[in-house]
Amino acid sequence: MPKMKSKSGAKKRFTLTGTGKVKRKHAYKSHILTKKTTKQKRNLTYTTTVDHADEARIKRLLVN
């Protein structure tokens, strides 16, 4: 049987940490930024981890 391929969309959006958690970026940071406060834009800059409920699904997309 051939190897499983990772979903290329998921490869671009998520990365695995050393402990096995999934890192992601925040949404709402690409356009229509004039009406958002500086504080809101700054807090959207940083990465966060994927919720525990979604973690298994995303790891399945990132098989390698």
N, C-alpha and C positions, 0 to 999 in steps of 0.2 A: 504494500500500500504506500502511496506517495506521502511525503511529509505534509503536515498541515501548514497552510500559509496564514500569516498574520493579516488582518484587515488593514489595508494601507491607510484608511482614514483614521483608524484608531492609533496606528503607529505615529501619526503626525500630532495627535492630540494628547496622548497619555505617555507617561514614563513610569517605570517601576523604581521604587526606592530600594535601598539595601535590605530593609526589613521586610520587603514584599508588599508594601502599601502602594497605591496607585496615585501619582501626582497628576493634577490637572490645573489648567488656567481658568480664571474667572471669565464669564461672559460679560457682555455690555461694555466692552472697552474698545470697540472698533470704529464706531461713527456716532453722530449726534452727541458729541461730547460737550457742546456749548451749554446745554441746560443742566449738566451734571456738575456737582460741586467738586472742588479740588480734592477734598477729603475722600469723596466717593471714588473719584478716578484713581487716587493714590492707593486706596485699599483694594481696588480691582487689579492693580499691577501684580501683586504677589500671588504665588501659587498656593494651592491648598490640596488636601487629599480628597479622594472620591469617597462618598458615603459608603458605610459598611454594607448596606443593602444592595448597592450596585457593583461592589468590588468584584464579585465572582464573575458577573457577566462581562465586565471589561477585561478581566484577566483571560477569559476564554477568547476574546477578540485578539489578544496580544500573544497567542501561542507561538513559541519558537523553540 
